[in-house]
């Protein structure tokens, strides 16, 4: 397995290079540049802005700009953020921790909600509970993320006042108090994202349980007099988890990249909010670094899913 993992990691290098080429050249096709906003400042003369562009190499051929940028990345230099006046890695590092913790809490809540609902829907197929869960699935699948997030923010943040409406931690706190404050700020955006992320898991588990109920090994277990609770927990439920386990890596990395709208609506200082802010400010150094990070996370998620699947199902070996 270790040789396979190493080979897959090496294959990520050309994939990331292709992604970097596409992202870089698309960014050059976008209107404006990182210094466009400076032109609106009456305190800065157009000549100064032009000198900044020349110094940054904006008038060099595009392929030369790309190789300079790629060479800097290989030396660990992702450039300087025009908006935050800091190195790109520093800007991302300040917010990455918030997004990672939000994604982990969301993943835990997603499975705490989805696994019981999926098992109930599959075990009691066509019952009232199954129909209600199907309606819940339809609503969470069809409701736009920003609509649902704004609704929960308005209800629980402003009307009821149960949760904070912005930020990641209350200022001035340290130690355990800061930890609980951070968790308190994460609860509402995590619940919002978790509810919207349960659809696939519930449907996969429901379908898996319905299919497993008709398998020979289940009928054999029942014929031997195995209690129904044991049949479901040890045979049906365990085998129905296989497709869900294979998507664990995808879900984790998908949450990291998919929290863009949630972080923006809840004013949560993570990389999702940073990504939208960088786009609006044309901060291309940050945008390109985040795109590479999202691409790397997706590739690692694919590998992680394959590894998990090979562990939970001995019949499968990653190749």
C-alpha positions in Angstrom: 0.0 0.0 0.0 2.8 2.4 0.9 4.3 2.2 -2.7 0.8 2.9 -4.1 0.4 5.9 -1.9 3.8 7.2 -2.8 3.0 6.8 -6.5 -0.3 8.6 -6.1 1.5 11.5 -4.3 4.0 11.8 -7.2 1.2 11.8 -9.7 -0.2 14.8 -7.9 2.7 17.0 -9.0 1.8 17.2 -12.7 -1.8 17.6 -11.8 -1.0 20.6 -9.6 1.1 22.0 -12.4 -1.7 21.8 -14.9 -4.0 23.4 -12.3 -1.5 26.2 -11.7 -1.3 26.9 -15.5 -5.1 27.0 -15.9 -5.6 29.2 -12.8 -2.8 31.6 -13.7 -3.8 32.2 -17.3 -7.5 32.6 -16.3 -6.5 35.2 -13.7 -4.7 37.1 -16.4 -7.8 37.1 -18.6 -9.9 38.8 -15.8 -10.4 42.5 -16.1 -8.2 44.8 -14.0 -5.3 43.8 -11.8 -4.2 44.0 -8.1 -3.5 47.7 -8.5 -6.8 48.7 -10.1 -8.2 49.7 -6.7 -5.3 52.1 -6.1 -6.3 54.1 -9.2 -9.5 55.1 -7.3 -7.4 56.7 -4.5 -7.0 60.4 -5.2 -3.9 60.4 -2.9 -2.0 58.1 -5.2 -1.0 59.4 -8.6 -1.4 57.3 -11.8 2.3 57.4 -12.3 3.0 55.7 -9.0 0.5 53.0 -9.8 2.1 52.5 -13.2 5.5 52.2 -11.5 4.2 49.5 -9.2 2.9 47.6 -12.2 6.3 47.8 -13.9 8.1 46.7 -10.8 5.7 43.7 -10.4 6.4 42.7 -14.0 2.8 43.1 -15.2 4.0 44.0 -18.7 6.2 41.0 -19.1 5.0 38.3 -21.5 2.4 36.1 -19.7 4.5 32.9 -19.9 7.5 34.8 -18.3 5.2 36.0 -15.5 4.0 32.4 -15.0 7.5 30.9 -14.7 8.6 33.7 -12.3 5.5 33.0 -10.2 6.0 29.2 -10.3 9.7 29.6 -9.4 8.9 31.7 -6.4 6.3 29.1 -5.3 9.0 26.4 -5.5 11.1 28.5 -3.1 8.1 28.9 -0.7 7.3 32.4 -1.8 3.6 32.8 -2.8 3.9 36.5 -3.1 2.6 39.5 -1.2 -1.0 40.3 -0.5 -1.9 43.7 -1.9 -5.0 43.9 0.3 -3.5 42.9 3.6 0.1 44.1 3.0 1.4 40.7 4.3 2.9 37.6 2.7 0.2 35.3 1.2 1.1 32.4 3.4 0.8 34.5 6.5 -2.6 35.8 5.5 -3.9 32.2 4.7 -2.3 30.8 7.9 -4.2 33.3 10.1 -7.5 32.0 8.8 -6.8 28.4 7.9 -7.1 27.3 11.5 -10.7 28.7 11.8 -11.8 26.9 8.6 -10.3 23.6 9.6 -12.0 23.6 13.0 -15.3 24.7 11.4 -15.1 21.9 8.9 -14.3 19.2 11.5 -17.2 20.3 13.7 -19.5 20.3 10.6 -18.4 16.8 9.6 -19.1 15.5 13.1 -22.6 17.1 13.2 -23.3 15.9 9.7 -22.8 12.3 10.6 -24.6 12.7 14.0 -27.7 13.9 12.0 -27.4 11.7 8.8 -26.6 8.3 10.2 -29.6 7.9 12.5 -32.0 9.4 9.9 -30.5 7.2 7.1 -30.8 4.1 9.2 -34.4 4.8 10.2 -35.4 5.6 6.6 -33.9 2.4 5.3 -35.1 0.1 8.1 -38.7 1.4 8.1 -39.0 1.8 4.3 -42.3 3.5 3.2 -43.3 4.3 6.7 -44.3 7.8 7.9 -40.8 8.3 9.3 -39.3 7.4 6.0 -41.6 9.8 4.2 -40.8 12.7 6.6 -37.1 12.0 6.2 -37.5 12.0 2.4 -39.2 15.4 2.6 -36.4 16.7 4.8 -33.9 15.4 2.2 -35.7 17.2 -0.5 -35.8 20.5 1.3 -32.1 20.4 2.3 -31.2 19.5 -1.2 -33.3 22.1 -3.0 -32.8 25.0 -0.6 -29.9 27.4 -1.7 -27.1 27.6 0.8 -27.3 31.4 1.2 -31.1 31.4 1.7 -30.9 28.8 4.5 -27.9 30.5 6.1 -29.5 33.9 6.1 -32.7 32.4 7.6 -30.9 30.7 10.5 -28.7 33.8 11.1 -31.8 36.0 11.3 -33.8 33.6 13.5 -31.1 32.4 16.0 -28.7 35.3 15.7 -30.9 38.4 15.6 -34.4 37.4 16.7 -33.6 34.9 19.5 -30.1 36.1 20.1 -28.9 32.6 21.0 -25.7 32.7 18.9 -23.2 35.4 17.9 -23.6 36.8 14.3 -20.0 37.5 13.5 -16.4 36.7 14.3 -14.7 33.5 15.5 -13.9 34.4 19.2 -14.7 37.1 21.6 -11.9 39.6 22.0 -9.8 39.6 25.1 -10.3 36.0 26.1 -7.5 33.5 26.7 -7.2 29.9 27.7 -10.3 27.8 28.3 -12.6 30.8 27.9 -11.3 31.5 24.5 -11.7 27.8 23.5 -15.4 27.8 24.6 -15.9 31.2 22.9 -14.5 29.8 19.6 -16.8 26.8 19.8 -19.7 29.0 20.6 -19.1 31.1 17.5 -18.8 27.9 15.3 -22.0 26.3 16.4 -24.5 28.1 14.2 -22.5 28.1 10.9 -21.5 24.5 11.6 -25.1 23.4 12.1 -26.2 25.3 9.0 -23.5 23.7 6.8 -24.1 20.2 8.4 -27.9 20.2 7.8 -27.3 21.1 4.1 -24.6 18.4 3.9 -26.6 15.4 5.2 -28.6 14.8 1.9 -26.1 12.5 0.2 -25.2 10.5 3.4 -28.8 9.9 4.3 -29.7 8.8 0.7 -26.7 6.5 0.4 -27.3 4.9 3.8 -31.0 4.4 3.1 -30.4 2.8 -0.3 -27.6 0.6 1.2 -29.8 -0.7 4.0 -32.8 -1.4 1.6 -30.4 -3.4 -0.7 -28.7 -5.2 2.2 -32.1 -6.4 3.7 -32.6 -8.6 0.7 -29.1 -10.2 0.6 -28.5 -13.9 1.3 -26.3 -13.3 4.3 -29.1 -11.4 6.0 -31.7 -14.1 5.3 -29.2 -16.7 6.6 -28.7 -14.7 9.8 -32.4 -14.4 10.4 -32.9 -18.1 9.6 -30.4 -19.0 12.3 -32.4 -17.0 14.8 -30.1 -14.0 15.2 -31.9 -11.2 17.0 -33.2 -8.5 14.7 -31.2 -5.8 16.5 -28.0 -7.8 15.9 -28.9 -8.4 12.2 -29.3 -4.6 11.6 -26.3 -3.5 13.7 -23.8 -6.1 12.8 -24.8 -7.1 9.2 -27.0 -4.6 7.5 -25.7 -1.3 9.0 -22.0 -2.2 8.9 -22.1 -3.2 5.2 -24.3 -0.2 4.3 -21.6 2.1 5.6 -19.1 1.1 2.9 -20.1 3.7 0.3 -20.3 6.4 3.0 -16.8 5.6 4.2 -15.5 5.9 0.7 -16.8 9.5 0.6 -15.3 10.6 3.9 -12.2 12.1 2.3 -14.2 14.0 -0.3 -16.6 15.4 2.3 -13.8 16.7 4.6 -12.0 18.5 1.8 -15.3 19.6 0.2 -16.3 21.3 3.5 -13.0 23.2 3.6 -13.5 24.5 0.1 -17.3 24.7 0.3 -17.6 27.0 3.3 -17.2 30.1 1.2 -20.8 31.3 1.4 -21.3 30.2 5.0 -18.2 32.1 6.2 -19.2 35.2 4.3 -22.8 35.2 5.5 -21.8 34.6 9.2 -18.7 37.0 8.8 -16.6 34.1 10.0 -12.9 34.8 9.4 -11.9 31.7 7.4 -10.3 31.0 4.1 -13.8 30.9 2.4 -14.4 34.5 3.3 -10.8 35.4 2.4 -11.3 33.9 -1.0 -14.3 36.1 -1.8 -12.6 39.1 -0.3 -9.6 38.5 -2.5 -11.7 38.2 -5.6 -13.5 41.5 -5.0 -10.2 43.2 -4.3 -8.4 41.5 -7.3 -5.8 40.2 -4.9 -4.5 37.6 -7.4 -1.6 36.3 -5.3 -4.0 35.1 -2.6 -6.5 33.8 -5.1 -4.0 31.7 -6.9 -2.5 30.3 -3.6 -6.0 29.4 -2.4 -6.9 27.7 -5.7 -3.8 25.6 -5.5 -4.6 24.7 -1.9 -8.2 23.7 -2.8 -6.8 21.6 -5.7 -4.3 19.9 -3.4 -7.0 19.3 -0.8 -9.2 17.6 -3.4 -6.4 15.3 -4.6 -5.6 14.4 -1.0 -9.3 13.8 -0.3 -9.4 11.4 -3.2 -6.4 9.5 -1.9 -7.8 9.5 1.6 -11.2 8.1 0.4 -9.4 5.3 -1.4 -7.3 4.4 1.6 -10.3 4.4 3.9 -12.3 2.2 1.5 -9.4 -0.3 1.3 -9.3 -0.5 5.1 -13.0 -1.0 5.7 -13.5 -3.4 2.8 -10.6 -5.9 2.6 -11.8 -6.9 -0.9 -10.7 -3.6 -2.2 -7.0 -2.6 -2.7 -6.0 0.8 -4.0 -4.0 0.7 -7.2 
